[in-house]
Amino acid sequence: MITLKEIAEKCSVSITTVSNILNGKSNVSEETKARVLQVIKETGYRPNYMARGLRASKTNSVGLIIDDLMEFSSPGIIDGIMSYFDEHHYKAILENLRFYSKWGTKWYHNKGYEKAVQQAIEEFVSIKVDGIIYVAGHARCISCIPNNLNIPLVISYAFAEQPGISSVEFDDMKAACDMTKNLIKNGHKKIAVIAGTKTNIHTQRRLEGYMKAIKESNLEDCGHLKYANWDRESGYEAAKELLADSECTAVFCFNDLMAAGVYDYLYEKKLIPGKDISVAGYDNRTMSQYLKPTLTTVEIPLFDIGRKSAEVILQQINKPEDFEAQQYFVQCGIIERESVGKN
C-alpha cells in the first residue's frame, strides 16, 4: 500500500502539505491541491486513521453500537450520523449486535443483552476510538453503560439511566398531541386509539400526547382504546373490537403497521379509509405512501436524530471542557395524505 511519504514525493511537496490537503486545512494553490488529489485517486491511497490517531492520541473515529440494523429506525439514524461525520472528516466503525434478529421482539429482556453491549463498549475502548454512539432500536431507559467509562458516549433514540450521558430522541408526546389535534381540526371529536404494548415507553408518551390534545381542545376522551402488539395482525384484531359498534369517526394508530391492519378490517367491511372512517398512523414507514388511500402519519426525523447525535459526540470529543450532559429532543412532522377526511 502506498504511503503518505510516497504521495508527497510523487507530487514534489512535503508530507505536511499532503496531510493538510487530506484534512481540508491546506492553503496551497488550487493547482497543487488538484495534483495531489489526482495522485491520491490514481494510487488508491487510504489514510491510516488508527495509526495517525495513536501518534496524536486521537483516532478521528467513533464507534457505533447498533442494537439491530433490521430495526426500521436504524438506517436513517446511521445515515444522519455518517452525513455529519463526512463533513467533519470523522470515520465510523459499526458493530451490529443483531439483537432483534437473534432474539425477536423481546430481545431487551434476554439475559445476554447487557453483556453484549458492555463487551462492544470494551472492544471500542480497546481500539482507542474517540467516542461511542449507541444507536438504540427503540426508546427506553438504558442501564447497562459502565459507570467508569472514560471516553465520551451519546445515546441515540433512547436515554441513559445514569447521569452524565447525553441522549438524542424525538418528541414523542408532542408528535402524538399534534396528530390528535390534526384529527380534531378535521372535525373528529370521537377518536379511537390503537396503542402499542402497554408498558412500552412509546405507548405511554403517545397516550400522554393524545390526552393532552383532547384536554386542550375541551373534549372528553371517548374511551375507545385498545393495546396491540405493533404489528398488522394485532391492528386488525384491535380494529375488529373497537370499531364494530363504535360511533368513532377516526382512529389514531400508534404505528403504521397497525394502521395497515385497520385498513384490512375496513376493506373487509366494505368501508373506505378517509371516507367512511379516518385513519392516522405513526412512523412514516415506506409502506405508508403505498397504502390505498395513502396514510396520514407522523414522520420521525431519523436522519436529523443521527446528525444531532454526531454533532453532540464531536462537541464532547473536541471541547470536553464545555461538556454538559443533556437530553436533546428533535421535533417530528405531520405528513398529511388521503386517509384523514373531514367529518
C-alpha angles and dihedrals in degrees: 000000000000117000133222089250092056091049089053092049092049090053096039092236135113125273088242091058092053091046092050092049090052090051095045093245101109124120094188122125120285088243093058092043092051091049093051093046091049092053090047089052094046095048096042091232115182121190116242095231094177096053092043090050094050090056091049097035087245130088101190086228134116126199117229116205108198120195089207133335088213092067106104093234098053103075094052093048093047091049089054091049092049091047091057093043091051089056092049099041096248128140127218126214111201128210112186108200092191094212096157092046093050103037109017130228095330095052094127088066091057115111091228095057100086093041091053092052093048091048091052090051091050091050093052092047089051093056090047102241112178093235146341134240116199108207105202122208093224139355114285143124108277114208104170101083110118113249092220096055108144100194130067117273131183126189116219121203093002139045139241128251095216123064122250098053121105121220136191119210139152124256098257096172096050092047091054090046091051093049092049090050089049089057091047090049087057090057101264113141099161107058123175118210128213104193131185125249112326099240096044114114091223089057093048095048094045092049089051090052092047092051091046091056092047091051095045090050091053092241131134122240106251090214095232101138131143128179115220140176101258093254135106095251094054089046089056093049092047091050090050090057098038104042105035095094100004129133090206115127096195139030124207112206118197092223138019095246092061089045088057087054089054089053089054091053094045094050090048087057091045091247124138121227111235092020109051095021130001121236128198127186139189133230102036093237116185090258092062093075092050099051113104109264097025113253126250105221149153115269114218109211096229095160091051091048088055094048092048091049090052091047092051095048093049091048089052092047097045100036107028091158089065095045119127119166113243140172106232123199124200117203123242128219135224116240107205114205136148105294096081117068136175118275 
